[in-house]
Amino acid sequence: MRVRGLGRLRRIWRWATAPLRSEAEAVILLYHRVFEAPVDPQLLCVTPQNFSAHMEHLQRRYRVLSLEELRRGILEGTVPKRAVVVTFDDGYADNLWNARPILERCGVPATVFVAAGYVGQELEFWWDEVERLLLHPGRVPRTLRMDLDGGVYEWDLGDAAEYTTAEFERHRGWHVLMKGDPTPRHRAYRELCRLMRPLPDAERRRVLDGLREWAGVDGKARWDYRPLSRPELLELTRDRLVEVGSHTLSHPVLSALSLEEQHREISESKATLEAVLGRPVVHFAYPYGSPADYTSETVALVREAGFEGACSNFAGTVSAGRGLDLYQLPRFLVRNWTGEEFARRLARWFRE
């Protein structure tokens, strides 16, 4: 026997018995690059077209705040409904040339967390260099042998030592979240990234020197992959629509370093950026940012260095009513989604 209205009663019951939630929640978005890359194995890039659609949607449908406005709202219990904050990690030059004009047109403030040791360097971020050496057309030696973190690793590239343009085009959509590796080059790339990620900066640089020598190329950065220069950093922040925060000096896994090394990465990054900008740098973001990539001691060091808040890289909404730790603010990672897909995901994040 069917009882009329039973579905409606169930919906009312679920609403009435659901846990109480704060009236106002905010979402912090995490971007890295606004760039149309030939390959994007780390899924860091959002095309200018898609980023523009994202920002236009935020402008129309949400209350966009700066990170500082959100921090004050958390402290005062005044976080508005449907609030969104835009952040970037690493400090690529395209944050100025591609992202900032869109932010300016849409009136969207943002915070760019900059790895201070890369500013003004003619070097790419290490993961980009490994991609350049392995995942682009060309010929390299058949065998790659590296001394890494006390162990010796060897990769036989076989026929993939000569990587043709046709093969490059065939596999350009590959990324590290896929289960398989289409060629030995992709397998070597994946494994090298895994091995290099926890290394200290000096050791990573030594490995990169060896990779360049093996491939027979120099280390000069590709124009479209450059970190920000000092003049670009100043231009990025010229009217304070964009705030600069710290992302350490060398983008290490902080939990893999000693406390002394962590202190240097955190405090010197702040001092370096403040010397360039001539103003305080008050926000920090943990490199990589998962709970395994930093510790409670790291959080204490960030606080002691004089930062007023810090962002992590695990998903979650921000509410003034949850006793939230200002030094472990969650963020949602944004991929290269169309405007429609971005709108769907953002709406879902607010419902969760």
GUVO-746960 format. One record per residue (C-alpha): residue in three letters; x, y, z. Coordinates in pm, 1 decimal. Example, Ala and Ser with C-alpha at 12.3 -4.5 7.8 and 13.67 -1.06 7.14 Angstrom:
+---------+----------+----------+----------+
! residuo !       px !       py !       pz !
+---------+----------+----------+----------+
!     Ala !   1230.0 !   -450.0 !    780.0 !
!     Ser !   1367.0 !   -106.0 !    714.0 !
+---------+----------+----------+----------+
This chain:
+---------+----------+----------+----------+
! residuo !       px !       py !       pz !
+---------+----------+----------+----------+
!     Met !      0.0 !      0.0 !      0.0 !
!     Arg !    140.4 !    342.0 !    -98.1 !
!     Val !    106.4 !    630.5 !    145.4 !
!     Arg !     58.8 !    961.2 !    -35.2 !
!     Gly !    305.3 !   1232.4 !     63.2 !
!     Leu !    549.3 !    984.1 !    217.2 !
!     Gly !    841.7 !   1118.0 !      8.4 !
!     Arg !    772.9 !   1471.3 !    126.8 !
!     Leu !    756.4 !   1355.6 !    488.8 !
!     Arg !   1091.3 !   1181.5 !    449.7 !
!     Arg !   1249.5 !   1497.6 !    310.9 !
!     Ile !   1113.1 !   1700.3 !    602.5 !
!     Trp !   1242.8 !   1439.7 !    848.5 !
!     Arg !   1592.5 !   1445.5 !    694.2 !
!     Trp !   1596.4 !   1827.2 !    712.0 !
!     Ala !   1473.7 !   1833.3 !   1073.3 !
!     Thr !   1724.2 !   1574.8 !   1194.7 !
!     Ala !   2026.9 !   1698.3 !    997.6 !
!     Pro !   2318.6 !   1835.4 !   1203.0 !
!     Leu !   2299.0 !   2208.4 !   1259.8 !
!     Arg !   2523.7 !   2405.0 !   1026.4 !
!     Ser !   2652.6 !   2757.3 !   1039.5 !
!     Glu !   2440.7 !   3007.1 !    849.0 !
!     Ala !   2742.8 !   3134.2 !    659.9 !
!     Glu !   3017.5 !   2934.1 !    495.5 !
!     Ala !   3301.4 !   3027.1 !    265.5 !
!     Val !   3501.3 !   2837.3 !      8.1 !
!     Ile !   3868.8 !   2906.5 !    -66.1 !
!     Leu !   3969.9 !   2813.0 !   -419.7 !
!     Leu !   4320.2 !   2694.2 !   -508.9 !
!     Tyr !   4462.2 !   2763.2 !   -855.7 !
!     His !   4820.3 !   2739.9 !   -979.6 !
!     Arg !   4843.7 !   2859.8 !  -1338.7 !
!     Val !   4630.9 !   3037.9 !  -1598.3 !
!     Phe !   4791.3 !   2902.5 !  -1911.5 !
!     Glu !   4715.6 !   2674.9 !  -2205.3 !
!     Ala !   5001.4 !   2426.7 !  -2178.5 !
!     Pro !   5106.1 !   2180.3 !  -2448.7 !
!     Val !   5113.9 !   1912.2 !  -2178.0 !
!     Asp !   4997.8 !   1934.9 !  -1818.2 !
!     Pro !   5097.5 !   1616.5 !  -1634.6 !
!     Gln !   5042.0 !   1771.6 !  -1289.0 !
!     Leu !   4703.7 !   1925.0 !  -1383.2 !
!     Leu !   4814.2 !   2271.7 !  -1270.8 !
!     Cys !   4681.1 !   2475.9 !  -1563.6 !
!     Val !   4345.7 !   2640.2 !  -1622.9 !
!     Thr !   4310.6 !   2797.7 !  -1966.6 !
!     Pro !   4243.3 !   3173.2 !  -1981.5 !
!     Gln !   3904.6 !   3101.3 !  -2139.0 !
!     Asn !   3796.3 !   2871.0 !  -1856.6 !
!     Phe !   3943.9 !   3095.3 !  -1586.4 !
!     Ser !   3750.2 !   3388.9 !  -1728.1 !
!     Ala !   3429.3 !   3183.0 !  -1711.6 !
!     His !   3508.0 !   3090.6 !  -1348.7 !
!     Met !   3563.2 !   3451.5 !  -1241.7 !
!     Glu !   3254.7 !   3576.8 !  -1426.0 !
!     His !   3045.5 !   3315.5 !  -1245.6 !
!     Leu !   3188.0 !   3421.9 !   -909.5 !
!     Gln !   3114.8 !   3785.4 !   -988.5 !
!     Arg !   2751.6 !   3708.7 !  -1075.0 !
!     Arg !   2657.3 !   3453.7 !   -811.0 !
!     Tyr !   2884.4 !   3478.6 !   -506.6 !
!     Arg !   3029.8 !   3721.4 !   -254.5 !
!     Val !   3399.2 !   3735.8 !   -344.0 !
!     Leu !   3631.1 !   3829.1 !    -56.8 !
!     Ser !   4001.3 !   3880.2 !    -18.5 !
!     Leu !   4176.0 !   3633.4 !    211.5 !
!     Glu !   4225.1 !   3914.0 !    464.9 !
!     Glu !   3852.7 !   3995.5 !    460.5 !
!     Leu !   3775.6 !   3629.3 !    522.6 !
!     Arg !   4026.3 !   3610.4 !    808.4 !
!     Arg !   3868.7 !   3911.6 !    977.8 !
!     Gly !   3522.9 !   3767.0 !    922.4 !
!     Ile !   3624.8 !   3441.7 !   1090.2 !
!     Leu !   3760.9 !   3628.0 !   1392.1 !
!     Glu !   3453.4 !   3851.0 !   1418.7 !
!     Gly !   3195.4 !   3584.5 !   1333.4 !
!     Thr !   3079.8 !   3782.4 !   1030.8 !
!     Val !   3154.6 !   3553.9 !    734.8 !
!     Pro !   2888.9 !   3637.8 !    472.8 !
!     Lys !   2685.1 !   3371.8 !    297.2 !
!     Arg !   2816.6 !   3230.6 !    -31.2 !
!     Ala !   3161.3 !   3381.8 !     23.9 !
!     Val !   3448.6 !   3273.7 !   -203.0 !
!     Val !   3822.0 !   3350.4 !   -186.4 !
!     Val !   4058.6 !   3300.5 !   -482.1 !
!     Thr !   4417.6 !   3189.3 !   -420.0 !
!     Phe !   4712.0 !   3076.5 !   -632.6 !
!     Asp !   5015.7 !   2871.5 !   -529.8 !
!     Asp !   5379.3 !   2883.2 !   -647.1 !
!     Gly !   5415.7 !   3223.7 !   -816.6 !
!     Tyr !   5419.8 !   3165.7 !  -1192.2 !
!     Ala !   5463.7 !   3473.4 !  -1413.2 !
!     Asp !   5134.3 !   3390.2 !  -1587.1 !
!     Asn !   4957.1 !   3489.0 !  -1265.0 !
!     Leu !   5044.4 !   3845.2 !  -1370.7 !
!     Trp !   5015.1 !   3824.7 !  -1749.2 !
!     Asn !   4713.9 !   3592.5 !  -1784.1 !
!     Ala !   4527.6 !   3583.3 !  -1451.6 !
!     Arg !   4550.0 !   3941.4 !  -1329.0 !
!     Pro !   4375.3 !   4106.6 !  -1629.2 !
!     Ile !   4079.2 !   3870.6 !  -1580.3 !
!     Leu !   4072.1 !   3932.6 !  -1205.3 !
!     Glu !   4083.2 !   4307.6 !  -1270.8 !
!     Arg !   3802.7 !   4296.4 !  -1529.0 !
!     Cys !   3580.4 !   4095.8 !  -1295.2 !
!     Gly !   3675.3 !   4287.5 !   -980.9 !
!     Val !   3791.4 !   3968.6 !   -807.0 !
!     Pro !   4067.3 !   3998.5 !   -543.1 !
!     Ala !   4316.4 !   3715.5 !   -504.5 !
!     Thr !   4614.0 !   3598.3 !   -298.9 !
!     Val !   4920.0 !   3456.1 !   -475.2 !
!     Phe !   5141.7 !   3241.9 !   -253.1 !
!     Val !   5494.5 !   3280.1 !   -388.9 !
!     Ala !   5792.3 !   3047.1 !   -344.9 !
!     Ala !   6029.6 !   3333.1 !   -265.9 !
!     Gly !   6352.6 !   3155.2 !   -359.3 !
!     Tyr !   6235.8 !   3126.1 !   -721.0 !
!     Val !   6158.5 !   3496.8 !   -765.4 !
!     Gly !   6382.6 !   3642.1 !  -1034.0 !
!     Gln !   6549.9 !   3308.9 !  -1106.5 !
!     Glu !   6595.0 !   3193.5 !  -1466.9 !
!     Leu !   6490.3 !   2846.2 !  -1356.9 !
!     Glu !   6168.2 !   2650.8 !  -1385.0 !
!     Phe !   6002.1 !   2481.0 !  -1091.7 !
!     Trp !   6155.9 !   2137.7 !  -1059.5 !
!     Trp !   5846.4 !   1943.6 !  -1172.0 !
!     Asp !   5831.0 !   2152.4 !  -1489.5 !
!     Glu !   6196.1 !   2084.6 !  -1565.9 !
!     Val !   6146.0 !   1709.5 !  -1535.7 !
!     Glu !   5847.8 !   1740.1 !  -1771.3 !
!     Arg !   6054.3 !   1943.0 !  -2020.6 !
!     Leu !   6335.0 !   1686.8 !  -2021.2 !
!     Leu !   6120.3 !   1375.4 !  -2054.1 !
!     Leu !   5778.7 !   1449.2 !  -2203.1 !
!     His !   5861.6 !   1654.6 !  -2514.0 !
!     Pro !   5974.8 !   1535.7 !  -2857.8 !
!     Gly !   6342.8 !   1467.5 !  -2907.9 !
!     Arg !   6617.0 !   1214.3 !  -2855.7 !
!     Val !   6786.2 !   1134.0 !  -2524.7 !
!     Pro !   7015.5 !    848.6 !  -2419.0 !
!     Arg !   6840.7 !    514.8 !  -2390.4 !
!     Thr !   6940.7 !    461.4 !  -2026.4 !
!     Leu !   6878.8 !    707.6 !  -1743.5 !
!     Arg !   7074.9 !    630.9 !  -1428.5 !
!     Met !   7044.7 !    853.5 !  -1121.4 !
!     Asp !   7181.1 !    851.2 !   -768.3 !
!     Leu !   6883.8 !    962.5 !   -558.3 !
!     Asp !   6857.6 !    990.5 !   -181.1 !
!     Gly !   7123.2 !    726.0 !   -118.7 !
!     Gly !   6994.3 !    481.7 !   -379.5 !
!     Val !   7074.3 !    417.7 !   -743.5 !
!     Tyr !   6781.6 !    414.7 !   -987.8 !
!     Glu !   6786.6 !    319.8 !  -1353.6 !
!     Trp !   6531.3 !    350.3 !  -1632.2 !
!     Asp !   6559.2 !    187.2 !  -1974.6 !
!     Leu !   6367.2 !    407.6 !  -2217.0 !
!     Gly !   6397.1 !    160.7 !  -2503.3 !
!     Asp !   6254.4 !    290.7 !  -2829.5 !
!     Ala !   6107.6 !    587.3 !  -2639.1 !
!     Ala !   6459.0 !    733.1 !  -2621.9 !
!     Glu !   6355.7 !    890.3 !  -2952.0 !
!     Tyr !   6019.4 !   1056.4 !  -2888.4 !
!     Thr !   5849.0 !   1169.5 !  -3206.1 !
!     Thr !   5610.1 !   1458.3 !  -3252.5 !
!     Ala !   5337.2 !   1210.3 !  -3346.7 !
!     Glu !   5386.6 !   1021.0 !  -3019.8 !
!     Phe !   5390.7 !   1346.7 !  -2826.7 !
!     Glu !   5056.4 !   1447.2 !  -2979.6 !
!     Arg !   4911.6 !   1104.1 !  -2907.0 !
!     His !   4997.7 !   1118.1 !  -2537.1 !
!     Arg !   4973.0 !   1490.5 !  -2460.9 !
!     Gly !   4657.2 !   1443.1 !  -2251.1 !
!     Trp !   4830.5 !   1206.7 !  -2007.4 !
!     His !   4855.9 !   1311.0 !  -1642.3 !
!     Val !   4972.5 !   1162.9 !  -1313.7 !
!     Leu !   4623.3 !   1074.7 !  -1189.6 !
!     Met !   4592.3 !    818.8 !  -1469.2 !
!     Lys !   4677.9 !    462.4 !  -1371.4 !
!     Gly !   4891.8 !    363.0 !  -1667.7 !
!     Asp !   5207.3 !    501.2 !  -1828.2 !
!     Pro !   5191.0 !    502.7 !  -2210.1 !
!     Thr !   5570.6 !    501.3 !  -2257.8 !
!     Pro !   5884.9 !    439.4 !  -2049.3 !
!     Arg !   5936.8 !    818.9 !  -2053.1 !
!     His !   5608.3 !    867.4 !  -1868.4 !
!     Arg !   5698.9 !    598.2 !  -1618.0 !
!     Ala !   6037.9 !    763.0 !  -1555.4 !
!     Tyr !   5866.6 !   1102.2 !  -1516.2 !
!     Arg !   5617.9 !    967.4 !  -1262.5 !
!     Glu !   5882.7 !    786.3 !  -1059.4 !
!     Leu !   6128.9 !   1076.1 !  -1065.2 !
!     Cys !   5860.8 !   1313.8 !   -938.6 !
!     Arg !   5779.3 !   1074.0 !   -656.6 !
!     Leu !   6145.8 !   1040.0 !   -561.4 !
!     Met !   6233.6 !   1410.4 !   -592.1 !
!     Arg !   5930.4 !   1550.2 !   -410.5 !
!     Pro !   6059.9 !   1498.2 !    -51.3 !
!     Leu !   6421.8 !   1594.2 !   -125.6 !
!     Pro !   6582.5 !   1905.2 !     23.5 !
!     Asp !   6637.9 !   2187.1 !   -224.5 !
!     Ala !   7013.9 !   2132.8 !   -262.7 !
!     Glu !   6964.7 !   1764.3 !   -340.6 !
!     Arg !   6688.9 !   1839.0 !   -591.0 !
!     Arg !   6914.7 !   2088.9 !   -767.4 !
!     Arg !   7190.5 !   1826.9 !   -786.5 !
!     Val !   6948.7 !   1578.3 !   -942.6 !
!     Leu !   6829.7 !   1839.0 !  -1194.3 !
!     Asp !   7190.6 !   1917.7 !  -1288.8 !
!     Gly !   7241.4 !   1548.2 !  -1360.3 !
!     Leu !   6921.7 !   1525.4 !  -1565.5 !
!     Arg !   7020.6 !   1826.6 !  -1777.0 !
!     Glu !   7363.8 !   1680.4 !  -1840.0 !
!     Trp !   7206.2 !   1347.3 !  -1937.7 !
!     Ala !   6961.9 !   1516.4 !  -2177.0 !
!     Gly !   7222.1 !   1759.1 !  -2314.5 !
!     Val !   7021.6 !   2077.6 !  -2243.3 !
!     Asp !   7069.7 !   2388.3 !  -2030.9 !
!     Gly !   6854.5 !   2491.7 !  -1736.7 !
!     Lys !   6720.4 !   2820.6 !  -1868.7 !
!     Ala !   6348.7 !   2852.6 !  -1807.2 !
!     Arg !   6098.0 !   2851.3 !  -2091.5 !
!     Trp !   5937.0 !   3194.7 !  -2116.1 !
!     Asp !   5587.3 !   3063.9 !  -2042.7 !
!     Tyr !   5704.5 !   2858.7 !  -1743.2 !
!     Arg !   5897.1 !   3130.2 !  -1559.9 !
!     Pro !   5845.0 !   3219.3 !  -1196.4 !
!     Leu !   5770.2 !   3586.0 !  -1132.1 !
!     Ser !   6058.8 !   3831.3 !  -1154.1 !
!     Arg !   6097.5 !   4106.1 !   -892.0 !
!     Pro !   5948.7 !   4376.4 !  -1118.7 !
!     Glu !   5662.3 !   4142.1 !  -1205.8 !
!     Leu !   5597.9 !   4073.4 !   -838.1 !
!     Leu !   5566.6 !   4447.1 !   -775.9 !
!     Glu !   5342.4 !   4492.7 !  -1079.1 !
!     Leu !   5119.6 !   4206.3 !   -964.9 !
!     Thr !   5045.9 !   4390.7 !   -640.4 !
!     Arg !   5043.6 !   4749.3 !   -771.2 !
!     Asp !   4687.6 !   4837.6 !   -658.4 !
!     Arg !   4649.3 !   4566.0 !   -392.4 !
!     Leu !   4380.0 !   4378.8 !   -585.1 !
!     Val !   4628.1 !   4091.8 !   -557.4 !
!     Glu !   4795.9 !   4013.9 !   -226.3 !
!     Val !   5122.1 !   3819.7 !   -208.8 !
!     Gly !   5162.8 !   3549.6 !     53.8 !
!     Ser !   5454.7 !   3320.6 !    132.5 !
!     His !   5497.6 !   2966.9 !     -0.4 !
!     Thr !   5842.2 !   2903.7 !    157.5 !
!     Leu !   6172.6 !   2960.8 !    -20.9 !
!     Ser !   6216.9 !   2641.4 !   -224.3 !
!     His !   5877.8 !   2464.1 !   -211.8 !
!     Pro !   5987.9 !   2165.6 !      0.2 !
!     Val !   5784.7 !   1903.8 !    181.4 !
!     Leu !   5819.3 !   2074.4 !    518.3 !
!     Ser !   5752.5 !   1758.8 !    720.1 !
!     Ala !   6062.2 !   1601.5 !    558.0 !
!     Leu !   6289.4 !   1878.1 !    694.5 !
!     Ser !   6437.0 !   1937.1 !   1037.4 !
!     Leu !   6274.5 !   2207.8 !   1249.0 !
!     Glu !   6576.6 !   2430.8 !   1187.1 !
!     Glu !   6539.6 !   2390.0 !    810.4 !
!     Gln !   6166.3 !   2450.2 !    832.2 !
!     His !   6222.7 !   2767.4 !   1031.6 !
!     Arg !   6461.0 !   2896.4 !    764.3 !
!     Glu !   6222.8 !   2814.7 !    477.9 !
!     Ile !   5932.8 !   2987.9 !    654.1 !
!     Ser !   6095.2 !   3294.3 !    811.0 !
!     Glu !   6335.4 !   3377.8 !    527.1 !
!     Ser !   6060.8 !   3350.7 !    267.5 !
!     Lys !   5864.6 !   3614.6 !    460.0 !
!     Ala !   6166.3 !   3843.0 !    490.5 !
!     Thr !   6259.1 !   3801.5 !    122.6 !
!     Leu !   5912.2 !   3891.3 !     -5.4 !
!     Glu !   5875.8 !   4183.8 !    235.6 !
!     Ala !   6210.0 !   4323.6 !    117.7 !
!     Val !   6086.5 !   4320.0 !   -243.3 !
!     Leu !   5735.1 !   4448.8 !   -174.4 !
!     Gly !   5809.5 !   4699.1 !    100.4 !
!     Arg !   5506.2 !   4585.7 !    300.7 !
!     Pro !   5418.0 !   4306.6 !    545.6 !
!     Val !   5345.8 !   3956.8 !    416.1 !
!     Val !   5085.6 !   3813.2 !    651.2 !
!     His !   4956.8 !   3490.8 !    493.3 !
!     Phe !   5128.5 !   3158.0 !    427.4 !
!     Ala !   5049.3 !   2840.9 !    232.8 !
!     Tyr !   5209.5 !   2502.0 !    302.1 !
!     Pro !   5375.6 !   2355.2 !    -10.5 !
!     Tyr !   5174.9 !   2057.8 !   -138.1 !
!     Gly !   4960.7 !   2119.6 !    168.6 !
!     Ser !   4818.4 !   1779.7 !    260.5 !
!     Pro !   4816.7 !   1681.8 !    630.2 !
!     Ala !   5121.1 !   1461.6 !    560.7 !
!     Asp !   5323.5 !   1752.0 !    418.6 !
!     Tyr !   5353.3 !   1952.0 !    741.4 !
!     Thr !   5320.6 !   1891.7 !   1117.2 !
!     Ser !   5187.6 !   2064.3 !   1425.6 !
!     Glu !   5543.1 !   2193.0 !   1482.0 !
!     Thr !   5531.9 !   2344.8 !   1133.5 !
!     Val !   5209.3 !   2524.9 !   1219.2 !
!     Ala !   5371.0 !   2661.8 !   1534.7 !
!     Leu !   5669.2 !   2787.0 !   1333.1 !
!     Val !   5437.5 !   2966.2 !   1089.3 !
!     Arg !   5261.0 !   3135.1 !   1379.2 !
!     Glu !   5589.5 !   3230.9 !   1547.5 !
!     Ala !   5722.3 !   3379.1 !   1221.5 !
!     Gly !   5449.1 !   3643.8 !   1242.7 !
!     Phe !   5199.4 !   3517.7 !    986.8 !
!     Glu !   4834.1 !   3585.7 !   1068.4 !
!     Gly !   4692.0 !   3284.6 !    886.0 !
!     Ala !   4784.1 !   2991.4 !    662.1 !
!     Cys !   4621.6 !   2779.0 !    393.4 !
!     Ser !   4646.9 !   2404.2 !    349.4 !
!     Asn !   4548.1 !   2184.8 !     55.2 !
!     Phe !   4265.8 !   1964.1 !    174.9 !
!     Ala !   3900.9 !   2012.1 !     88.6 !
!     Gly !   3653.8 !   2179.5 !    320.6 !
!     Thr !   3438.7 !   2485.7 !    372.4 !
!     Val !   3525.2 !   2765.3 !    615.3 !
!     Ser !   3279.0 !   2877.8 !    881.4 !
!     Ala !   3312.0 !   3135.6 !   1156.7 !
!     Gly !   3119.9 !   2909.8 !   1392.6 !
!     Arg !   3342.0 !   2603.8 !   1400.7 !
!     Gly !   3642.9 !   2714.6 !   1601.5 !
!     Leu !   3843.0 !   2688.6 !   1280.3 !
!     Asp !   4223.2 !   2696.6 !   1295.8 !
!     Leu !   4329.8 !   3008.8 !   1107.7 !
!     Tyr !   4662.9 !   2838.7 !   1039.7 !
!     Gln !   4510.1 !   2538.3 !    860.4 !
!     Leu !   4243.5 !   2683.2 !    632.9 !
!     Pro !   4109.0 !   2425.4 !    385.6 !
!     Arg !   4090.8 !   2490.1 !     12.9 !
!     Phe !   3927.6 !   2329.3 !   -288.7 !
!     Leu !   4164.8 !   2255.0 !   -577.0 !
!     Val !   4034.5 !   2382.9 !   -912.0 !
!     Arg !   4107.9 !   2199.6 !  -1236.0 !
!     Asn !   4068.3 !   2307.7 !  -1598.5 !
!     Trp !   3690.3 !   2289.1 !  -1595.8 !
!     Thr !   3446.4 !   2466.7 !  -1821.8 !
!     Gly !   3236.6 !   2740.8 !  -1665.1 !
!     Glu !   2939.7 !   2503.9 !  -1639.1 !
!     Glu !   3140.3 !   2232.0 !  -1464.6 !
!     Phe !   3298.6 !   2486.1 !  -1228.7 !
!     Ala !   2952.1 !   2619.5 !  -1136.8 !
!     Arg !   2825.8 !   2266.7 !  -1061.5 !
!     Arg !   3122.7 !   2179.4 !   -843.4 !
!     Leu !   3116.7 !   2507.4 !   -652.3 !
!     Ala !   2746.1 !   2466.1 !   -576.6 !
!     Arg !   2812.4 !   2111.5 !   -456.1 !
!     Trp !   3099.0 !   2223.7 !   -229.4 !
!     Phe !   2867.2 !   2465.8 !    -55.1 !
!     Arg !   2608.8 !   2191.5 !     -1.5 !
!     Glu !   2854.6 !   1941.0 !    142.9 !
+---------+----------+----------+----------+
